């Protein structure tokens, strides 16, 4: 009999750039949902799902997602060191590249696939790297397994 709204924010909320996934329980009235939406928008965007079971997938994608991006920066910097760059320069390049790409994504109306294609010259350096990342055992299946693991763990923790 309680009005419950379940919310899953992420850590970019600390800088006003978060995204919070929400679901309203059956007892929550529209005005309560609107209030929750207004409050949560103070720290970023808000998305709603109608099925509470989807909150676990929201957790797997956006709740845990910032860690995936931070890991990308870590591994990109390590790869730069492996290619011969000094560690501090590799760290700066990796960090600034992800920051800039994120801002470009935020400001662009183009989908990520188009932005990716825009930076990829045929037979160029980016195409060579993407051939590895987009291979059968590359980033896509790895990310699917990672999100699935986080989603499963979210379900376990929810009971």
N, C-alpha and C positions, 0 to 999 in steps of 0.2 A: 503493500500500500504506500510505499514511499516514492517520491519523485526523484529518480536517480538519473544523472547524466554522467556517463563514463567518458573520460578524456585521456588521450595519450599525447602529451606534448613532446617536443624534442629539445635538445640543449641549445640550438640557435635562438630559442626564446630568450636566453640571457642577453642577447643583443637586439631584440625586437625583430628577428628574422626567422622565428620558428614556424612550425606548422603543427597544429594540434588536430588529431583525429578524434571525433566525438560520435557517440551514439546516445540517443535519449531512450530511457526506459519507458515502458508502456504507461506509467503513471505521470510522466512529465508532461506538463501543459505547454502549449506553444509559447506562452509568455516566459516560461521558465527556460525553455530552450533558447529563446531570443536573448535572455539575460546572460546565460552561459556563453553564448556566441559573442556578445558584446564584451564581456569580461576577458575572454580568451584572446580576442583580437588585439588586446593591449600588448601582446607579446609576439604577434605574427598572424599568419593566416589560419583559418579554421576550415576544416572539411568535415562533412557529416556522412556517416554510413547509416543505413536503416537496419542492418543485421548486426547484432552485437558480436557475433562470431567473427566478423571482419576486423574488429579492433585488434585481434592478434596479428593479422596480416599488416594492418597499419603499423603496429609495433615493429614488425619485421622489416618494413620498408623505411619508415620515417623515424620511428622511435630509436631504432638502432642505427639508422642510416648515417648519421654524422660520423660514427666510428668507422664506417666503411670508407668515407671520404678521407678521414684522417689517416687511415691505413694506406690509402692510395698515395697520399703525400709522402708518407714514410717510405713506401716501397719505390716510388718514383725517385726520391732522393737517393736511396741506396743504389738504384740502378745507375743513376748519374755518377756516383762514386765508382761503381764497377766499370763505368765507361771512361774513367780517368779524371773526373772533376774533383776539385777539393770539396770536402764534406760541407763546409759552410756555404759554398756557392751552389752546390747541388740542392741543399735544403732551401735556400732562397729561391732558386729557380722553380723547384717543385711547388713550394708554398704559393708563390706569386702566380704561377700558371693556373693552379686550381682556384685561387681567389679571383683572378681575372676571368677565367672561363665561367665561373659561377655568376659573376656580375654580367657578363655578356649574355648568358642564358636568361638571367632575370630581366634584362632590358629588351631582349629580342622577342618578337612575336613568332619567330620561326621555331619549329619543333627541334629537339636535340639532334635528330637524324640529319636534318638539313644543315645545322651548324657544323656537325661532324663532316659532312660532305664538303662544305665550303672550305674547310681547312685541309682537305685531302686532294693533293695534286695526283693525277694519274701517274702511276709508276714512280711516285716520289717517296720521300722518307716516311711521311705519315702513312701512306698506303702500305709500305713495308711493315711498319709496326702494327697497323690494324689487321693485317693478314694474320699475324700471330694472335692478337687479342680476340679476333673474331673467328678463329679456327674452331673446329668441332669441340675440342676440350678447353676452349679459351674462357674469356671473361663471362659470357652469358650463362653457360651452365654452372659455372662457379658461383655467380651471384644468385642464381635460382636456388642452389643448394644452401647458400648462406641465409637467404631470406626465409627459406623453408625451415631451417634449423631455428632461427629466431622466432618464427611463428609458432612452431611446436613448443618451444620453451615458454613462450608467453601463455599458451594454453595450459601447460603444466602448472605454471605459477598461479594462474587464475583458479585452478582447482577444477 
